[in-house]
Amino acid sequence: MDPHHPPSTLVTNIGSLVTNDPALGEGPLGLLTGAAVLIDGPDIAWVGPAAHAPAADRHVDADGRAVIPGFVDSHSHLVFAGDRTAEFNARMSGRPYSASGIQTTVDATRAAGDDHLHAMVERHVREALRQGTTTLETKSGYGLTVVDEARAVSVAAAYTDEVTYLGAHLVPSEFADDPGGYVDLVTGPMLDACAPYARWADVFCEQGAFDGDQARAVLTAAAARGLVPRVHANQLTYGPGVQLAVELGAASADHCTYLTDADVDALAQGGTVATLLPGSDFSTRSPYPDARRLLDAGATVALSPNCNPGSSYTSSMAFCIALAVREMRMTPDEALWAATAGGARALRRTDVGRLSPGARADLVVLDAPSHVHLAYRPGVPLVSAVRRAGRSCEGLRSGA
């Protein structure tokens, strides 16, 4: 064993392996049975039948369990403080959801110290990792001042490379009478302060937030600074968000609940991923997006829990897979692909969301013989072990 090179690890006795590589196995999921995976450093070096596995320094026994790629969460809001339990309780008692509740979190986040914000993000990242999420995007959007938005993206960048600038989340109360002035702030000094920390720029293009012209101004300015667009689109009603996302070459249009035929066609024909967030619809008693309509049209679909304190306080991708299958007419295979490879597409990543040679070694072992159990056994904690970049995050049984 080379002391300068980390030992290789062979995961064997895998009952069902999802590779998301059709060249390696059956169907779009590239399913293999009786498989093994060789991990060399942070990457996958080999995948195939266990009988043909190469030598390795260490062996890990999966005990006949299913192994899937780590979940890729392309939409979260983790830099926040405060609690919105009262709002949720009121909503479950009959009050409708509106975007205005965001201001409650803005007030609490502005008042929180840096240590508290770091602790909140770390807590939620670890929570998601325990549930199999190995790649995660997160946004600003609960500061809405130059200083607080810059602080938010800086905090986020300590935990993920996939940081999104969302200064255009809501017009804050102090700009209620001057929304144009706030857009000027978002596209000027705030963007200047946040761009060095972010890869993406997002805007909540929605009634009660930002209209199409305002959203275009924000995303165009951000693109000029090298940030790639994303859009909160068509969540609460029909609107211009999806068409704007496709027009500007956005990586994803997120929510996509209220879609015209033209919106569906645009998503199918363009390169913009439709990221569906069923946790939000569950938590707000809203209609679910019609994933079947999008898939049948040829659109690329991703799934995300949309973890945030207001409309979807869950980090469970497995829960969202179950919702997608039950409520959005996705098959279990389609839902798992959307939660892994689909999320990778939404983040324009080729190194995650798959288990094939050259990919980052992000593996999730399920305490089940098949990935179908994620939808078949909703609410059951099936993730028994996680490896991220080859390193064990949850205890697999291993030996020399």
PyMOL commands that set and color helices and strands:
alter all, ss='L'
color gray80, all
select helices_A, chain A and resi 50-52+85-92+99-111+114-130+146-157+173-175+179-187+189-197+212-224+241-247+261-269+278-284+291-297+317-327+332-346+373-376
alter helices_A, ss='H'
color red, helices_A
select strands_A, chain A and resi 9-17+32-40+43-49+58-61+66-69+71-73+133-136+138-139+163-168+200-205+228-229+231-233+252-255+273-276+301-303+363-366+383-388+391-392+398-399
alter strands_A, ss='S'
color yellow, strands_A
deselect
rebuild
show_as cartoon
